Amino acid sequence: MRKPNGSILQGIVLSSLTLAAGTAAAEVVDFQGMPSAVYGQANENTVLGACPTSGGTSCFVENGVAVGIVKDPTDVGSHFHRAGTSTDREAQYHPDSTGVYVRKVDGTAFSLTSIDVTMPGEEGGNFVVYGYTNAFDPDLVTSDVGTDPDHGTVQPVAVFRFDNAAAASGTLNVAAENAAFNDISAFWIHLEGFPHSPTTNYITTPPPDFDLRVDNITLGAPSPVPVPAAAWLFGSGLAGLVARQRRRRA
């Protein structure tokens, strides 16, 4: 049987190491086709993209990405709205929502590449994006909303803040500014210090005035998995063995 030559064998080793990193195309959510409001609780489990919900429509699903709200046990009517024009839709988050929760339909990991944001409301405070390891965090918000931490009951692995600036708009290059967002399975956007829906408290506790429009959420492949040092040593050792066999034949 003919032995493989050194170049082919080295190519196999390098190809195997390259495949360990993995690649995937980017998914973009531009909210075209979104209904007037979304009630779907995206932090809970899903069946082909239809998030469990109580008395409302499902999550918005586009290009394999599910966008909804975080389940709030104190307000089953929490939701976010459709904004923009018929040719350029966007999601609108303001005080009758727990924010916007995004994950892949199949729960796989991704990199949060960028988000387009517009803030036509009043200036003040910060919006925050929390990244999570798990796609499904059903108890992220508990019924005891007064003691829940801002990020919910699950510790995030990534945090990104941006100003609530009146009449401001632009693109947030999230993963480029915070590498921790290169490998997450879900993220939650809300006004910092105000993660829960205030619908039942409008009269006794007036909510802060804010209005965030979200568009063109772009998810890329998660960061390449670092190749273990042992694999590189195996590759270089195998190449050395091939070279030695060549010298012996010569």
Beta strands, then each sheet from edge to edge (+ up, - down):
strand 1: 27-29
strand 2: 37-38
strand 3: 60-62
strand 4: 65-68
strand 5: 80-85
strand 6: 88-93
strand 7: 100-104
strand 8: 111-119
strand 9: 126-132
strand 10: 158-163
strand 11: 168-172
strand 12: 186-191
strand 13: 212-220
sheet 1: 1+ 13- 6+ 5- 2+
sheet 2: 1+ 13- 8+ 11-
sheet 3: 3+ 4- 7+ 12- 9+ 10-
end
